[in-house]
C-alpha cells in the first residue's frame, strides 16, 4: 500500500515492476529508479559549487534498455557539473554492457572482466575525468577494471552528495 518504491538498482526496479507489481504481488502506486526521482527534484538542490570534472556516463543495460531511462542521469550531470555528460560512442540504447548483468560475472568471469576492461579502455579515449553510472553492479565491475587501468568510477548519487 505504499505510494513509491525507489531503488538505486535498475535490475531491482525492473524485477519489482515486471514480476511483483504486474502480478499483483505488491500494491504500490509507483516503482522508480533513484535517477528518475532525482532528475525531477535536482532543480531544488542548490549545489555548493558545481563539479569541475568532465563526467562520462555509462548507461546500465537494465536502466536503459529495460526501463527506458536515458536522459535523467544526463540531466543530473548537467545540473551538478560545469560540463554536460561526455558521451561514449556506444551510448543510450546502443550502450556497451559492463559485463556484470545477468550473472555473467559468476558464470563467465573472464568474459565479464574483459567487457569491463573494454568499457574502461573506451572511457580512457574520451576527454573525461570521471566515469559515472547508476547501477551497483556496473559500478562494481567498472571500478575493478578501473583500478587496473587507472580510471575513477563513481555512482551518480555519490557525485550529488559531493555538491550538496
Secondary structure, 3 states (H helix, E strand, C coil): CEEEEEECCHHHHHHHHHHHHCCCCCCEEEEEEHHHHHHHHHHHCCCCCCECCCEEECCCHHHHHHCCCCHHHHHHHHHHECCCCECCCCCHHHCCCCCCHHHHHHHCHHHHHHHHHHHHHHHHCCCCCEEEECCHHHHHHHHHHHHHHCCCEEEHHHHHHHHC
